[in-house]
Amino acid sequence: MAARTMVGPSNPQTQFFTAFLLVLLMLFMGTSSLYTPQEALSNEESEAPANGRQGGLSIEDECEGLKFEDLFDYDFADFKVYIGDDWATAEMDAGAFVNGSKSAVVRDNLDGLFEGLSGGGNDYISTDERDAVRAIGPKCIGAMDTRIGMKEGSPHRGAPDWNNLTFVEDGIGLEEIDLVPANHPQERSCQNLGSANGCKEVPVSITDDLQIMMFLAEDQSNNVRFDKLPNDGDSNFTLALNVTNMSYAHLELNFPLKQGLRMSNFSIQDTITNSDGTMTVTENTELSAPEALYLPDGRLRVNQVVTYAASEYPIQRDLFLDFTTMAPETNEAPEWSSNAPVDGTVIPMLDGQNVVVTGEKTEMWATDDSGWGMDCTFTESGWSSSLDGEGNFIVENQNSQASSSDAECYVVDPFGETSIDSRNWTFGKVFTSTAVLSATGDNIEFTLSPTGLVNEMSINAHAHQSNAMGQMRTTTLASDDAVLTLPLDGLSPGMVMVMGQAQSSTMLDLDFMLNFGLEKASLAPLITVSKNLDGMNATWEANGLTFTLKGDVLDPDGEDVTLSLLLCGYSTNDFLREGSGWEINVNIVSCSSQNPPVTAYDIVLTATDESGTMTTYTVHVPDPYASNDDTSNTIDSGEDTEEEGLPALSMMATLSITMLGAVFAGRQRRD
């Protein structure tokens, strides 16, 4: 597949589709394809204006050959490529990060590209523009170049026909973060005619960081393909990347599991076109060398960091990586370390969990210059083991009749060298367990039964949630069952797990997190109403139209509680809260239309916790201004009174006038 050549920077006055699509080039730093020095255009040609293009071009035509650096200056880019086991497809994940003032430049450049269109060139970037990019992005990327090529045979440089990797449109997933930040203080509704409902836009001058990401689309197996390597990577091959204009990027190449595959050589070449058309090629020794490492599952990974200063343009920079499956001239056998379990150690297992030892622990078990894995042979049929890419020790048991098995394990390196000595371990379950809630619901009864694989072990466990844990309880498990009572104090209502660890001198520590489908029930909030100095529930204002209630509310589960009040069909939640205390001023206007007139107020308080559990509390508040036929509104203090003589006439007159005034005022308020 012949490599394509580079085209010059795009003119902002190109046609409609170009404006929408150039933002997607953020994903693909550098020139448009893996081209060789002989195929590079001169600087004069590369700077030719693009406004001479003819209209009517397709999306694919518009996107072919364009490059990100024509418009954007990013801070960092990350590319990860996973070559498929078929040596004919791949997955590429990519991300570009633009921060601070550079993000404002990106938004301003985009806004300029939309000039002449509705909403374009107005110094604002909108969600309409962003959504258009998302919709047609995969088709655009499908027409672009990966800038990666491979060729089998002896190491290659220069201009052979490279087997270029190309994008697969259906496999491309896209996402951006904060190109148009949501709920930005300077956000406004789109001002242009024809904008979509809910369209928002922000000034291009904002400096919020933004990201653009490409990944494998859902339900797809690859988003890159290439001509299948005839020998499936078994023979020598070279992988080349054009990294021109990558200001700062990390490249990660992951290869399929292939016995003996290794990087044998590399070079970074800078090519510059001279004024007479000739080209000068030099080795770049300033960039760091690629790092080759083996994952615990045996796969080869190569990491490379590249930089390219703006002042270096128009230098073309290419990275060449040579691979082989030929064994190195010298290769030391891997060795067990002192951290590896000794012979006879029990490796404990749990039902439904195949990872028996994490990679953080296994990485300390052996040493080898080229990386290492493990090869275990089990005495029972149906048992197997492996290390995954993170180093996790995975054991699978397909034999339901055998709950445990012995195994002999060796350390092996990627080139087939094996450790001199082995380790003999026993794998299997060391206990079974059940758990139920106690009758009161405030504890978990955790029952453990030994399997006999270990004579005695110490067990500690607690009730566990993602953000909280109960008190730890400990027991010794030997020949008989043991029961741990695990308190639920401090945990929220909802799902509760059992978390803990089993330890014994003859086995590796077993960390466990067990799900028995248990849920802590939500306890109802507790609400109280305080009495005032007169022993009443409410304190009335002088105007007789409002009164104040006070009290406390507490949730036994520690959840937040909301309060509401209902009076005469009117509801409010206008409470003043401080700690567990609450206070509310209640207006009785909503009761003015009641018939017959209200002489006492029944207030319903409702407390609701985060789990939705409610407590209602009814408060009775008599109306101190309600009239009776023979007396004014008073409150009986309960004290004995002595009969006194009649007051003088002037006193009787004064008292009568005062009482009539009070009755009249009360009637006026109730009316």
NORUR-V309192 format. One record per pair of residues at least 24 apart in sequence whose ideal C-beta (glycine too) atoms are under 7 Angstrom apart, sorted by the first residue. I is the first residue (numbers start at 1). J is the second residue. If there is no record, write none. Layout:
# NORUR-V309192
<<I/J> <I/J>>
This chain:
# NORUR-V309192
<<1/163> <1/164> <1/227> <2/161> <3/33> <3/34> <3/35> <3/36> <3/39> <3/149> <3/162> <3/164> <4/32> <4/33> <4/35> <4/65> <4/145> <5/35> <5/39> <5/41> <6/31> <6/32> <6/35> <6/40> <6/41> <6/46> <6/65> <7/32> <7/65> <8/46> <8/47> <8/48> <8/50> <9/47> <9/70> <10/50> <10/66> <10/70> <11/49> <11/50> <11/51> <12/112> <12/113> <12/115> <13/51> <14/50> <14/51> <14/53> <15/55> <16/117> <17/59> <17/62> <18/62> <19/113> <19/114> <19/117> <20/132> <20/133> <20/136> <21/59> <21/62> <21/63> <21/136> <21/140> <22/66> <22/71> <22/113> <23/110> <23/133> <24/133> <24/137> <24/140> <24/141> <25/66> <25/67> <25/68> <26/68> <26/72> <26/74> <26/96> <26/212> <27/94> <27/96> <27/212> <27/214> <28/68> <28/144> <29/68> <29/69> <29/77> <29/245> <29/246> <29/249> <30/67> <30/147> <30/242> <30/243> <30/244> <30/245> <30/246> <31/67> <31/147> <31/242> <31/244> <31/245> <32/65> <32/66> <32/67> <32/144> <32/145> <33/145> <33/147> <33/164> <33/242> <34/147> <34/148> <34/149> <34/162> <34/164> <34/240> <34/242> <35/242> <36/158> <36/159> <37/158> <37/271> <37/279> <37/281> <37/316> <38/159> <39/159> <40/271> <40/273> <40/316> <42/273> <42/277> <43/273> <43/314> <46/314> <59/136> <59/139> <59/140> <59/143> <60/139> <60/143> <63/140> <63/143> <63/144> <64/143> <64/144> <67/245> <69/245> <71/109> <72/98> <72/106> <72/109> <73/102> <73/105> <74/98> <74/247> <75/99> <75/102> <75/248> <76/248> <77/246> <77/249> <78/250> <79/249> <79/251> <79/252> <80/252> <81/148> <81/252> <81/253> <81/254> <82/254> <83/254> <83/255> <83/256> <84/222> <84/256> <85/256> <86/228> <87/228> <87/229> <87/232> <87/233> <87/256> <88/225> <88/226> <88/228> <89/222> <89/224> <89/225> <90/165> <90/222> <90/224> <91/216> <91/222> <91/223> <91/224> <92/146> <92/214> <92/223> <92/224> <93/214> <93/215> <94/213> <94/214> <95/211> <95/213> <96/211> <96/212> <97/211> <98/209> <98/210> <99/209> <100/207> <101/207> <103/207> <103/208> <103/209> <103/210> <104/204> <104/205> <104/206> <104/207> <106/210> <107/204> <108/204> <111/204> <118/192> <118/193> <118/194> <119/190> <119/192> <119/195> <123/203> <123/204> <124/201> <124/202> <124/203> <124/204> <125/179> <125/180> <125/201> <125/202> <125/204> <126/180> <126/190> <126/199> <126/200> <126/201> <127/180> <127/199> <127/200> <128/190> <128/195> <128/196> <128/199> <130/176> <130/179> <130/180> <134/174> <137/174> <138/169> <138/172> <138/174> <139/169> <141/167> <141/172> <141/214> <142/167> <142/168> <142/169> <142/172> <146/224> <147/241> <147/242> <148/239> <148/241> <149/240> <150/226> <150/229> <150/237> <150/238> <150/239> <151/237> <151/238> <152/229> <152/230> <152/231> <152/235> <152/236> <152/237> <153/236> <154/236> <155/238> <155/265> <155/322> <156/238> <157/269> <157/320> <162/240> <163/226> <163/227> <164/226> <165/224> <165/226> <166/224> <166/225> <166/226> <167/223> <167/224> <168/222> <168/223> <168/224> <168/225> <170/217> <170/220> <171/216> <171/217> <171/220> <171/222> <171/223> <172/214> <172/217> <172/223> <173/214> <173/215> <173/216> <173/217> <173/218> <174/214> <175/213> <176/210> <176/211> <176/212> <177/210> <177/211> <178/208> <178/209> <178/210> <179/210> <181/208> <233/258> <233/261> <234/325> <235/325> <236/323> <236/324> <237/323> <238/320> <238/321> <238/322> <239/321> <239/323> <240/318> <240/319> <240/320> <241/319> <242/318> <243/306> <243/308> <243/317> <243/319> <244/308> <244/316> <244/317> <245/308> <245/313> <246/306> <246/308> <247/307> <247/308> <248/307> <249/306> <250/305> <251/304> <251/306> <252/301> <252/303> <253/301> <253/302> <254/299> <254/301> <255/299> <255/300> <256/299> <257/297> <257/298> <257/299> <258/325> <259/416> <260/325> <260/327> <260/414> <260/415> <260/416> <261/300> <261/323> <261/325> <262/292> <262/300> <262/323> <262/324> <262/328> <263/290> <263/292> <263/302> <263/321> <263/322> <263/323> <264/322> <264/323> <264/324> <265/322> <266/290> <266/320> <266/321> <266/322> <267/320> <268/317> <268/319> <269/318> <269/320> <270/315> <270/317> <271/315> <271/316> <272/315> <284/317> <290/321> <293/371> <294/370> <294/371> <294/414> <295/389> <296/359> <296/373> <296/387> <296/388> <296/389> <296/391> <297/373> <297/386> <297/387> <297/388> <297/389> <298/373> <298/414> <299/389> <327/415> <328/415> <331/415> <331/417> <332/369> <333/417> <333/418> <333/419> <333/420> <334/366> <334/367> <334/368> <334/372> <334/411> <334/412> <334/413> <334/417> <334/419> <335/366> <335/367> <335/419> <336/365> <336/366> <336/411> <336/419> <336/421> <336/423> <337/364> <337/365> <337/366> <337/367> <339/364> <339/365> <340/365> <340/366> <340/423> <341/423> <341/425> <341/508> <343/423> <343/424> <344/424> <345/425> <345/506> <345/507> <345/508> <346/426> <346/430> <346/453> <346/454> <346/506> <346/507> <347/425> <347/426> <347/427> <347/508> <348/430> <348/502> <348/507> <348/508> <348/510> <349/395> <349/427> <349/428> <349/429> <350/429> <350/512> <354/394> <354/395> <354/396> <355/392> <355/393> <355/394> <356/393> <356/395> <356/427> <357/393> <357/508> <358/392> <359/390> <359/391> <359/392> <362/387> <362/391> <362/393> <363/391> <366/411> <368/413> <370/413> <370/414> <370/415> <371/413> <371/414> <372/411> <372/412> <372/413> <373/412> <374/409> <374/411> <375/409> <375/410> <375/412> <376/407> <376/408> <376/409> <377/407> <377/408> <378/405> <378/407> <379/405> <379/406> <379/407> <380/405> <395/427> <403/428> <403/429> <403/451> <404/428> <404/453> <426/453> <428/453> <429/453> <430/454> <430/457> <430/502> <430/507> <430/510> <431/477> <431/502> <433/514> <435/498> <435/516> <435/518> <437/518> <441/521> <442/487> <442/488> <443/485> <443/486> <443/487> <443/488> <444/486> <444/488> <444/496> <444/498> <444/518> <445/483> <445/485> <446/483> <446/484> <446/486> <446/498> <447/481> <447/483> <448/477> <448/481> <448/482> <449/481> <450/477> <450/478> <450/479> <454/504> <454/506> <454/507> <456/504> <457/502> <457/503> <457/504> <458/503> <459/500> <459/502> <460/500> <460/501> <461/486> <461/498> <461/499> <461/500> <462/486> <462/499> <462/500> <463/487> <463/488> <463/491> <463/496> <463/498> <464/496> <464/497> <464/498> <464/499> <465/491> <465/492> <465/496> <468/492> <488/520> <490/558> <491/520> <492/557> <492/559> <493/520> <493/521> <493/522> <493/557> <493/611> <494/519> <494/520> <495/519> <496/520> <522/557> <522/609> <522/611> <522/613> <523/556> <523/557> <524/613> <524/615> <525/553> <525/554> <525/555> <525/561> <525/607> <525/609> <525/615> <526/553> <526/554> <526/556> <526/615> <527/551> <527/553> <527/605> <527/607> <527/615> <527/617> <528/552> <529/617> <529/619> <537/619> <537/620> <537/621> <538/621> <540/624> <544/625> <544/669> <545/587> <545/588> <545/589> <545/669> <546/585> <546/586> <546/587> <546/588> <547/586> <547/621> <548/583> <548/585> <549/584> <549/586> <549/619> <550/583> <551/582> <552/580> <552/581> <552/582> <553/580> <553/582> <553/607> <554/580> <555/609> <557/609> <559/609> <559/610> <559/611> <560/610> <561/607> <561/608> <561/609> <562/608> <563/605> <563/607> <564/606> <565/603> <565/605> <566/604> <567/591> <567/601> <567/603> <568/594> <597/670> <598/623> <599/623> <599/626> <625/666> <625/669> <627/663> <627/666> <632/659> <632/662> <632/663>>
